[in-house]
Amino acid sequence: MRTGLQSQFFRKLFLAEKKFPAYYTHCGSGGYEFKNRKEGIKVKSLLVLTLLFAFAQFAVADITETYGWEGTATILGNYGDIIATIDVDPVHGGDQSLKLVDDAESGTPQAYVGWVVGLSDGDVVTASFWRYDTTPTAAPSCRIWGSWCDDPNDITAYAGSAGGQNDYGPGTGWDLAEYTWTVEGGHTGLVIQVRTYSEAGDTVWVDDMTITAPDGAEIRTPDYAEALSSDTWAAIKATF
């Protein structure tokens, strides 16, 4: 069975034969050979360059994960006292959203909603989510933030702030919070946070998150723990 790249290669050969009929003739085996050696080398070189370009495109491809809180999983973890639950009003898309209630006496509680591992210096990660509050220029509000985490097995292994968005949103309903990080300092993981600015009892909502990272990294969303538990149980059952 041909792979996708092999199919592309043979399609290029077919198109080349149509474009340069003087340079090709059919072999008895169903393949192709060149009528003119010099011109054939030129066309072969062109096809090799095309394939190299195709491989380069695959090499720099990004991966993207989305999460809309349509299940039961809420957050991956938190810093500070914050209550995370699933809500049905308001929602940005689908039928549910994430409700975050400040339960801290002071500080800025943070809900961990995304986790990217397997990163290296120079990698670029972009994340966004829709946030909701109706208090212009006042609490509660939230913004997208990040922290470095170099232990792929412990999301609480804080390795420094990665910074984040400057604005707190208009406070007029749903708006998009987005930020892009470039990995530096030898860090290998990034925790994506909803950082809240509010008083105890205040509430904000989040929905429709998107995370994009380089191919080869792993993006973990709030259902990661559920998926991990399911995989572990499946492995246990397979053992017996």
Secondary structure, DSSP 8 states (H G I E B T S, - for coil): ---HHHHHHHHHHHHHHHH-GGGEEE-TTS-EEESSHHHHHHHHHHHHHHHHHHHHHHHT-EEEEEE---SS---SEEESSEEEEEESSS-SSSS-EEEEEE--SSS--EEEEEEEES--TT-EEEEEEEEEE--TTSSSEEEEEEEEE--TT-TT-EEEEEEE-S----SSEEEEEEEEEE--TT--EEEEEEEEE--TT-EEEEEEEEEEEETTSEEE-TTHHHHHHHHHHHHHHHH-
